[in-house]
Amino acid sequence: MTRLEAWATKISDVADHTYVYCPQNGQYFNCWGGHDGPDQRMICAGEGIYEVANCYRKPAFGHDDTAGIGAYGVNGVCHQTANLFMYSSRQVLDLRVRGYIFSVAAYGIYGTAFPFGKITEGIFFGSWLLAVYNPCYQRYKDSNIAKSATPKMNLGEGSELFKKIQKCHNVMLTGMPPEHPHDVTVQEFATLVRHIAPGIDIGIFDDLQRDLLKERDALLKTGIQGKQLADKMNDLVKEFQKGLSDRVGPGLYQKLTGLEAGETINIIDPEIAASVAKNTS
């Protein structure tokens, strides 16, 4: 087994960038960006399988480390990609990542579509396990580092937040799809919020997130790309942020987001979105 660490670094007007580091060999999974920047801090770490994660770097759109999520800004951002690279360690990012709560509201914990371009997040994670993770596991399961790991989900392993998130996928992974494509993303977001604020009434903002997801779908169906996509998605998510602040109040909003009441933040880096569009065939 190999230690995998998820790190965050601050970007001035955009949510924190996240990446994954393997200290035993000094290698990085840059998750659409790099691994430099101010205010670098480790968010979570666990014993994982470097060879497996290295197998599914999935270079695309001019970027080396996508984890097979699809397109940046369409199917997720660096947060979701980092969670995919951390999967074998049974860890997920948490709310110490500035802006993470909002990327989860828009894209879920692991991303929203499989294969590229489809807007059906309810099947994404199970498909990713079957088509991306498990083939790499099978290829490297007999290596010295990977041989003690298992590709099957074991809810007795991993961080408490990881275990809670995996329970959101139990029905889907047993072959029973959610009633609506957005249901898994809504459940993941609710689980993340409840992890910080147990007992909160999710109903006070459920409609806000579902409206965000509907507007996201409509926007993505237009096919816009690059900075235009980043700007419009950021605007949609900022409207959600304002609504959430109004619904939960200033104290809880700050606890969940690290932002003051009414303060908002972009979740998509326009420069990365532009580079992805430039390299889209």
C-alpha positions, 0 to 999 in steps of 0.5 A: 500500500502507498500513502496518498495525500490530498492537498489544497492551495489557494487561488485568489478569486476561485475555489481552492485548487486540489491535487494528490501527492504520493510522498513515497515516490514524490509523484503528483496527480495534478488534477487539471492544474499543478501542485504549487501555490500559496497556503498549501495544506494537506486535507486528508490522507490514507493508504492507497494504491499508487499504481492503480491511480497512476494507471487511470491518469487519463490524459485528455484535453491537453491535461495529464491528470483527469482521472477519466472524469470527462471535461473540466467544468462540464463533468466536474473540477479539480475537487472531483478529480482529486476524490477519484484519485483518492478512491483507493485510500478510502478518503474524500475531501472535506469542507476545509477546501474553500469552495468545495461545498459549491462544487459538490452542489454542482457536480457531486463528490465524484463527478456527473457524467460517464462517458464524456458529455452525457448529463447522467450523474446517477450512473457515473460513479458505478460506471467509473468503477467498472470502466476505469478503476477496476481494470486498473486494479486488475492490472496491478493487483498482484504488485507488491504495493497493491496486492493487499488492496481490494477493488470492492467497497468495504464500508468498514474502511476509510474515513467517516465521511468516505463511508457516509458518501459511499452509502449514497451509492449503495442502491445505484451500485446494486443495479437500481438506478435513482428515480431522477438523474440528480438524486445522487448528487443531491444526496451527496451534497446533503451528506456533506452538509450533515457531516458538519451540521448534524440534524439540519433540515435539508429541505430548506435548500433542497429546491435550490440545489435541484434548480441549480442542477436543472439550470446546469443541464440546460447550460451544458446542452447549449454546447458552450465551452471555455471562458464563456462556459466558466463565466456562466457556470460560475454565475449560476453557482453564485446565485445558488450561494446567495440563496443558500446564505439566505436560507441557512443564515450567516452563522451556518453559512460561514461554518459550511463555506468559510465565507461571510454571509452574502460572500460568493466564490467562483468554482471554475477556473476560466483559464483551465476551462479555456485550455480545455476548450482549445484542446477539444477535438 
